[in-house]
Amino acid sequence: MTAWAEPGSSAAEWLARGVSTGHLIHALTSGLPDAVKVPSGFVRRRLHDKKPPRLPAHTTTVAIGVVSPGPALKTSAGTS
């Protein structure tokens, strides 16, 4: 995807990276300047500049050879 893609596709890329819609909205609307001359360009630039990193692929860890403990052993107390 190019750096200057349509804002909708850039926003979709954010969501595909696991960002919530609330976080996306906050990233786009926090610290707005007093005036924006070209809103679409402003949004495009923010989506590009603040894009979160790709998350690593989920990996599954499988424990091999792990033995769960059996029932506790009962020991007999000494008799008198």
C-alpha positions as CSV (number, residue, x, y, z in Angstrom):
1,M,0.0,0.0,0.0
2,T,1.4,3.4,-0.9
3,A,1.9,6.1,1.6
4,W,-0.7,8.3,0.0
5,A,-3.5,5.8,-0.5
6,E,-7.1,6.8,0.0
7,P,-7.9,7.6,3.6
8,G,-10.5,4.8,3.8
9,S,-8.0,2.1,2.8
10,S,-5.4,3.5,5.1
11,A,-7.9,3.5,8.0
12,A,-8.7,-0.1,7.1
13,E,-5.0,-1.0,7.3
14,W,-5.0,0.5,10.9
15,L,-7.9,-1.7,11.8
16,A,-6.3,-4.8,10.3
17,R,-3.3,-4.1,12.6
18,G,-5.6,-4.5,15.6
19,V,-6.3,-0.9,16.4
20,S,-9.7,-0.2,17.9
21,T,-11.9,2.4,16.2
22,G,-11.7,4.5,19.3
23,H,-7.9,4.6,19.1
24,L,-8.1,5.4,15.4
25,I,-10.5,8.3,16.0
26,H,-8.3,9.6,18.9
27,A,-5.2,9.5,16.7
28,L,-6.9,11.5,13.9
29,T,-8.6,14.1,16.2
30,S,-6.2,14.8,19.0
31,G,-4.1,17.9,18.8
32,L,-5.9,19.4,15.8
33,P,-4.5,22.6,14.4
34,D,-6.7,25.8,14.4
35,A,-7.2,25.6,10.7
36,V,-6.8,22.8,8.1
37,K,-6.6,23.9,4.5
38,V,-7.0,20.5,2.9
39,P,-8.9,18.1,5.2
40,S,-8.4,15.0,3.0
41,G,-4.7,15.7,2.8
42,F,-4.5,16.3,6.5
43,V,-6.2,13.0,7.3
44,R,-4.1,11.1,4.8
45,R,-0.9,12.5,6.3
46,R,-2.0,11.7,9.9
47,L,-3.0,8.1,8.9
48,H,0.5,7.7,7.4
49,D,2.5,9.4,10.1
50,K,0.8,7.8,13.1
51,K,0.4,4.3,11.6
52,P,0.9,1.7,14.3
53,P,3.5,-1.0,13.7
54,R,2.4,-4.4,12.4
55,L,1.9,-6.8,15.2
56,P,3.8,-10.1,15.1
57,A,1.8,-13.1,13.9
58,H,0.2,-15.0,16.7
59,T,2.1,-18.1,17.6
60,T,0.9,-21.0,19.6
61,T,3.1,-22.6,22.2
62,V,2.6,-26.2,22.8
63,A,4.1,-27.9,25.9
64,I,5.5,-31.3,25.0
65,G,6.3,-33.8,27.6
66,V,4.7,-31.9,30.5
67,V,3.2,-34.2,33.0
68,S,0.5,-33.0,35.3
69,P,0.9,-33.9,38.9
70,G,-1.2,-36.9,40.1
71,P,-3.1,-37.0,43.3
72,A,-1.2,-36.2,46.4
73,L,0.4,-39.2,48.1
74,K,-0.9,-40.1,51.5
75,T,1.7,-40.9,54.0
76,S,1.0,-42.7,57.2
77,A,1.9,-40.9,60.4
78,G,4.0,-42.9,62.9
79,T,2.0,-45.0,65.3
80,S,2.8,-45.2,68.9
